[in-house]
Every structure is written in C-alpha cells, then in structure tokens.
Amino acid sequence: MRIILHWIIISASVIATTYIVSGISLSPVVWTALVVGACLTLFNMFIKPIINILTLPLNIVTLGLFSLVVNGLLFWFLGSVIKGFSVSTFTAAFVGAILVSVINWVLRKVFHFDL
C-alpha cells in the first residue's frame, strides 16, 4: 500500500512540476504522469541506493549536492525514454527534479506519509 501511495504522490508531483517548469511537458497528462511516477518510484526503491553508494566520494566532496545532479540526469533520461514526457534541456530537468523532490516532501508531510 505504501508503494502505491508513494507512486501517486510522485505522479502528482510530476503533474505539478509540468505546470511550473516551462521546459517539461506531458502529452496525455494523467497517464504519462503515472508512468513517470512508476519509473521514479522503482528507481528510488532499487537503483538509487546503489548509485548513492557508487557516488559516495563525490557526495562527500560536494556535501551531497551531487545527488541533485544525479536526480536531474534521471529526470532528463526519463524525458528521452518515455513517450509523451519531454524535457527540453538539462536545466529544465535539474529544476524539475528539485521541484518533484520538494513537492513530494511537502505532500508526504501533509498526508503524514513517511517511508
């Protein structure tokens, strides 16, 4: 149940981000947002811990800011892989990834949902 709630919250964050950042767009909004949310949820569950371990030296040197770059790269990659989800530049992906993280955090605090 937590995975489904996390998926819905991330999908809502992606929808909100497309209205805020001009370089990110969804063509069928709800369906594509659910696909992007599912990909982000699965990435955060399975692949992100491995990437955090592999990039630990860079995260230590940059005081954790390299994680933002990794999130931006993932967002940009999903924009090129998922049909209907487009991210025009890396700057839009970087800002979009930060916004998805912030909106995700706010929604989890509002609904008292912690992983």
Residue frames as qw, qx, qy, qz and C-alpha x, y, z in Angstrom:
[[0.000, 0.886, 0.464, 0.000, 0.00, 0.00, 0.00],
 [0.320, -0.772, 0.097, 0.540, 2.87, 2.39, 0.77],
 [0.405, -0.091, 0.590, 0.693, 4.38, 1.83, -2.66],
 [0.171, 0.635, 0.652, 0.378, 1.10, 2.74, -4.35],
 [0.179, -0.928, -0.259, 0.197, 0.73, 5.87, -2.22],
 [0.416, -0.557, 0.320, 0.644, 4.32, 6.86, -2.96],
 [0.365, 0.216, 0.677, 0.602, 3.67, 6.30, -6.66],
 [0.055, 0.818, 0.541, 0.189, 0.55, 8.51, -6.61],
 [0.297, -0.870, -0.051, 0.390, 2.34, 11.27, -4.69],
 [0.411, -0.337, 0.478, 0.699, 5.27, 11.28, -7.12],
 [0.276, 0.460, 0.685, 0.493, 2.87, 11.30, -10.08],
 [0.074, -0.923, -0.376, 0.034, 1.06, 14.31, -8.61],
 [0.394, -0.705, 0.188, 0.559, 4.44, 15.98, -8.12],
 [0.412, 0.019, 0.613, 0.674, 5.31, 15.40, -11.78],
 [0.138, 0.730, 0.597, 0.303, 1.99, 16.91, -12.88],
 [0.226, -0.928, -0.163, 0.249, 2.54, 19.97, -10.70],
 [0.480, -0.466, 0.367, 0.646, 6.10, 20.35, -11.99],
 [0.397, 0.335, 0.619, 0.589, 4.96, 20.42, -15.61],
 [0.010, 0.896, 0.409, 0.173, 2.80, 23.45, -14.82],
 [0.385, -0.864, 0.062, 0.319, 5.68, 25.27, -13.10],
 [0.409, -0.447, 0.547, 0.578, 8.71, 24.49, -15.32],
 [0.549, 0.634, -0.066, -0.540, 8.35, 25.56, -18.94],
 [0.269, 0.527, -0.751, -0.293, 10.74, 23.00, -20.45],
 [0.142, -0.005, 0.980, -0.137, 8.84, 19.94, -19.20],
 [0.591, 0.095, -0.127, -0.791, 5.65, 18.68, -20.81],
 [0.365, 0.082, 0.919, -0.126, 3.27, 15.71, -20.67],
 [0.251, -0.018, -0.569, -0.783, 1.05, 14.91, -23.64],
 [0.619, -0.499, -0.500, -0.343, -1.66, 12.71, -22.08],
 [0.130, -0.687, 0.413, -0.583, -1.20, 14.28, -18.65],
 [0.742, -0.429, 0.348, -0.382, -2.51, 11.73, -16.17],
 [0.993, 0.119, 0.004, 0.024, -1.43, 8.55, -17.94],
 [0.623, 0.552, -0.321, 0.451, 2.09, 9.74, -18.69],
 [0.219, -0.681, 0.431, -0.549, 2.48, 11.15, -15.18],
 [0.889, -0.302, 0.241, -0.245, 1.56, 7.75, -13.76],
 [0.918, 0.289, -0.115, 0.246, 4.19, 6.07, -15.95],
 [0.312, 0.660, -0.379, 0.569, 6.85, 8.63, -14.96],
 [0.527, -0.594, 0.348, -0.499, 5.82, 8.28, -11.30],
 [0.989, -0.112, 0.083, -0.057, 6.13, 4.50, -11.52],
 [0.757, 0.446, -0.234, 0.417, 9.60, 4.76, -13.08],
 [0.020, 0.684, -0.394, 0.614, 10.74, 7.25, -10.44],
 [0.757, -0.468, 0.248, -0.383, 9.31, 5.11, -7.65],
 [0.992, 0.050, -0.011, 0.118, 11.03, 1.96, -8.90],
 [0.535, 0.589, -0.302, 0.525, 14.28, 3.86, -9.42],
 [0.254, -0.680, 0.374, -0.577, 14.16, 5.27, -5.89],
 [0.883, -0.337, 0.200, -0.260, 13.49, 1.80, -4.45],
 [0.972, 0.036, 0.156, 0.171, 16.00, -0.32, -6.32],
 [0.703, 0.476, -0.004, 0.528, 18.65, 1.65, -8.21],
 [0.049, -0.897, 0.116, -0.424, 19.13, 4.81, -6.15],
 [0.722, -0.649, 0.239, 0.020, 20.74, 3.03, -3.14],
 [0.863, 0.071, 0.234, 0.441, 23.33, 1.50, -5.47],
 [0.400, 0.716, 0.076, 0.566, 24.03, 4.84, -7.15],
 [0.364, -0.892, 0.113, -0.244, 24.32, 6.53, -3.74],
 [0.831, -0.428, 0.263, 0.239, 26.99, 4.02, -2.71],
 [0.749, 0.309, 0.251, 0.530, 28.88, 4.37, -6.00],
 [0.234, 0.733, 0.070, 0.635, 28.83, 8.18, -5.88],
 [0.615, -0.715, -0.271, 0.192, 29.57, 8.45, -2.17],
 [0.579, -0.221, 0.023, 0.784, 33.00, 10.07, -2.64],
 [0.126, 0.390, 0.324, 0.853, 31.52, 12.76, -4.91],
 [0.411, -0.745, -0.424, -0.311, 28.66, 13.33, -2.48],
 [0.647, -0.563, -0.220, 0.465, 31.10, 13.76, 0.39],
 [0.436, -0.019, 0.151, 0.887, 33.22, 16.26, -1.56],
 [0.073, -0.384, -0.353, -0.850, 30.18, 18.25, -2.76],
 [0.185, 0.019, 0.607, -0.772, 28.34, 17.95, 0.58],
 [0.387, 0.372, 0.810, -0.235, 25.51, 15.99, -1.03],
 [0.365, 0.624, -0.027, -0.690, 24.87, 18.34, -3.94],
 [0.099, 0.279, -0.832, -0.469, 25.92, 15.70, -6.48],
 [0.243, 0.324, 0.899, -0.168, 22.70, 13.85, -5.65],
 [0.363, 0.684, 0.225, -0.591, 20.81, 16.74, -7.24],
 [0.230, 0.541, -0.602, -0.539, 22.80, 16.23, -10.44],
 [0.073, -0.007, 0.992, 0.102, 22.01, 12.50, -10.41],
 [0.316, 0.534, 0.680, -0.391, 18.29, 13.27, -9.95],
 [0.326, 0.701, -0.110, -0.625, 18.43, 15.79, -12.81],
 [0.116, 0.371, -0.822, -0.416, 20.14, 13.26, -15.08],
 [0.193, 0.229, 0.950, -0.093, 17.50, 10.66, -14.27],
 [0.345, 0.659, 0.406, -0.531, 14.71, 13.14, -15.00],
 [0.271, 0.641, -0.418, -0.583, 16.35, 14.08, -18.30],
 [0.025, -0.170, 0.958, 0.229, 16.82, 10.40, -19.19],
 [0.294, 0.420, 0.818, -0.260, 13.14, 9.65, -18.49],
 [0.347, 0.699, 0.073, -0.621, 12.22, 12.55, -20.76],
 [0.267, 0.509, -0.655, -0.490, 14.04, 10.87, -23.62],
 [0.014, -0.047, 0.998, 0.042, 12.78, 7.34, -22.93],
 [0.232, 0.463, 0.780, -0.352, 9.10, 7.75, -22.04],
 [0.093, 0.372, 0.581, 0.718, 6.81, 8.64, -24.92],
 [0.251, -0.789, -0.462, -0.319, 4.69, 11.69, -24.10],
 [0.526, -0.799, -0.054, 0.286, 7.08, 13.01, -21.46],
 [0.635, 0.547, -0.011, 0.546, 9.57, 15.53, -22.79],
 [0.465, -0.774, -0.009, 0.430, 12.28, 17.50, -21.06],
 [0.533, 0.838, -0.005, 0.113, 13.88, 20.09, -23.33],
 [0.327, 0.715, -0.474, 0.397, 17.14, 20.92, -21.51],
 [0.606, -0.080, -0.667, 0.427, 19.23, 19.68, -18.63],
 [0.025, -0.155, 0.345, -0.925, 18.44, 22.89, -16.76],
 [0.649, -0.211, -0.166, -0.711, 14.72, 22.12, -17.00],
 [0.807, -0.109, -0.581, -0.001, 15.43, 18.56, -15.86],
 [0.400, 0.087, -0.580, 0.704, 17.53, 19.80, -12.93],
 [0.275, -0.153, 0.227, -0.922, 14.90, 22.30, -11.79],
 [0.747, -0.145, -0.360, -0.541, 12.14, 19.75, -12.40],
 [0.699, -0.054, -0.677, 0.224, 13.89, 17.11, -10.32],
 [0.146, 0.068, -0.522, 0.838, 14.32, 19.57, -7.46],
 [0.477, -0.132, 0.007, -0.869, 10.67, 20.60, -7.69],
 [0.781, -0.130, -0.543, -0.280, 9.46, 16.99, -7.76],
 [0.531, -0.025, -0.686, 0.497, 11.55, 16.31, -4.65],
 [0.061, -0.067, 0.372, -0.924, 10.22, 19.36, -2.82],
 [0.623, -0.118, -0.180, -0.752, 6.58, 18.77, -3.80],
 [0.737, -0.070, -0.671, -0.031, 6.97, 15.08, -2.92],
 [0.336, 0.000, -0.651, 0.681, 8.32, 16.02, 0.51],
 [0.290, -0.079, 0.193, -0.934, 5.52, 18.55, 1.14],
 [0.722, -0.107, -0.374, -0.572, 2.77, 16.13, 0.10],
 [0.657, -0.063, -0.724, 0.200, 4.23, 13.37, 2.27],
 [0.143, -0.010, -0.557, 0.818, 4.25, 15.75, 5.26],
 [0.455, -0.088, -0.032, -0.886, 0.71, 16.99, 4.57],
 [0.825, -0.088, -0.374, -0.414, -0.70, 13.46, 4.31],
 [0.560, -0.572, 0.544, -0.250, 1.51, 12.16, 7.17],
 [0.974, 0.226, 0.022, 0.000, 3.06, 9.56, 4.93],
 [0.106, -0.789, 0.601, 0.069, 6.64, 8.63, 5.64],
 [0.877, 0.269, -0.393, -0.059, 8.59, 5.78, 4.06]]
